[in-house]
Amino acid sequence: MNKKIHNLKHINYLANFDIIANTFLEWQEKKPTDTVDKLMESLIDINYYITEIYTNELYYNESLNEYRTSKLRAIERAQKAEKKVQELEKEIAILRKEKELGL
């Protein structure tokens, strides 16, 4: 998902959560009931869950980027090594010919 869109959705979630949480807090202050307490506890549980999902996604994306970068570096190193091997094989071939010719 596009990072900007993801951030906008997360900000929207936080704004909506804030509205609901503040409404429950007002209700608790005006007239505390078991229902409001349960709703508030449920909202807190939902927030912990969403926060965990959001954090996991951030870490996943960071890890994925690190793996991609590492893979690209490994490919680049392998390509350099292959090029060097080809150069050395050519050099060896030249040296063998020179040796055969007694040069």
C-alpha positions as CSV (number, residue, x, y, z in Angstrom):
1,M,0.0,0.0,0.0
2,N,1.1,3.5,-0.7
3,K,2.8,4.9,2.4
4,K,1.0,8.3,2.2
5,I,-2.4,6.6,1.9
6,H,-1.5,4.2,4.8
7,N,-0.5,7.2,7.0
8,L,-3.8,9.0,6.1
9,K,-5.8,6.0,7.0
10,H,-3.9,5.6,10.3
11,I,-4.5,9.3,11.2
12,N,-8.2,8.8,10.4
13,Y,-8.3,5.8,12.7
14,L,-6.6,7.8,15.5
15,A,-9.1,10.7,15.1
16,N,-12.0,8.3,15.2
17,F,-10.6,6.5,18.2
18,D,-10.1,9.8,20.0
19,I,-13.7,10.8,19.4
20,I,-15.0,7.5,20.8
21,A,-12.6,7.3,23.7
22,N,-13.4,10.9,24.8
23,T,-17.2,10.2,24.5
24,F,-16.8,7.1,26.7
25,L,-14.7,9.2,29.2
26,E,-17.5,11.8,29.4
27,W,-20.1,9.1,30.0
28,Q,-18.0,7.6,32.7
29,E,-17.6,11.0,34.4
30,K,-21.3,11.8,34.1
31,K,-22.8,8.5,35.1
32,P,-20.5,5.5,35.5
33,T,-22.1,2.2,34.6
34,D,-20.8,-1.3,34.0
35,T,-21.7,-1.0,30.3
36,V,-19.6,2.1,29.8
37,D,-16.7,0.5,31.7
38,K,-17.0,-2.6,29.5
39,L,-17.1,-0.5,26.4
40,M,-14.1,1.4,27.5
41,E,-12.2,-1.8,28.2
42,S,-13.1,-3.2,24.9
43,L,-12.0,0.0,23.1
44,I,-8.7,-0.2,24.9
45,D,-8.3,-3.8,23.8
46,I,-9.1,-2.9,20.2
47,N,-6.5,-0.1,20.4
48,Y,-3.8,-2.4,21.6
49,Y,-4.6,-4.9,18.8
50,I,-4.6,-2.2,16.1
51,T,-1.4,-0.8,17.5
52,E,0.2,-4.2,17.3
53,I,-0.9,-4.7,13.7
54,Y,0.4,-1.3,12.8
55,T,3.7,-1.9,14.5
56,N,4.1,-5.3,12.9
57,E,3.4,-3.9,9.5
58,L,6.0,-1.2,10.0
59,Y,8.6,-3.7,11.1
60,Y,7.7,-6.0,8.2
61,N,8.2,-3.3,5.7
62,E,11.5,-2.2,7.2
63,S,12.7,-5.8,7.2
64,L,11.6,-6.3,3.6
65,N,13.5,-3.2,2.6
66,E,16.6,-4.4,4.4
67,Y,16.3,-7.8,2.7
68,R,15.9,-6.2,-0.7
69,T,18.9,-4.0,-0.1
70,S,21.0,-6.9,1.1
71,K,19.9,-9.0,-1.9
72,L,20.8,-6.2,-4.4
73,R,24.2,-5.8,-2.7
74,A,24.8,-9.6,-2.9
75,I,23.9,-9.6,-6.6
76,E,26.2,-6.7,-7.2
77,R,29.1,-8.4,-5.4
78,A,28.5,-11.6,-7.3
79,Q,28.5,-9.8,-10.6
80,K,31.8,-8.1,-9.7
81,A,33.2,-11.5,-8.7
82,E,32.1,-13.1,-11.9
83,K,33.7,-10.3,-13.9
84,K,36.9,-10.6,-12.0
85,V,36.9,-14.4,-12.5
86,Q,36.5,-13.9,-16.3
87,E,39.4,-11.4,-16.3
88,L,41.6,-13.8,-14.3
89,E,40.7,-16.7,-16.6
90,K,41.7,-14.6,-19.6
91,E,45.0,-13.7,-17.9
92,I,45.6,-17.3,-17.0
93,A,45.0,-18.3,-20.7
94,I,47.4,-15.7,-21.9
95,L,50.1,-16.8,-19.3
96,R,49.6,-20.5,-20.4
97,K,50.1,-19.5,-24.1
98,E,53.2,-17.5,-23.2
99,K,54.5,-20.5,-21.2
100,E,53.8,-22.9,-24.1
101,L,55.6,-20.6,-26.4
102,G,58.4,-20.2,-23.9
103,L,58.1,-16.5,-23.5
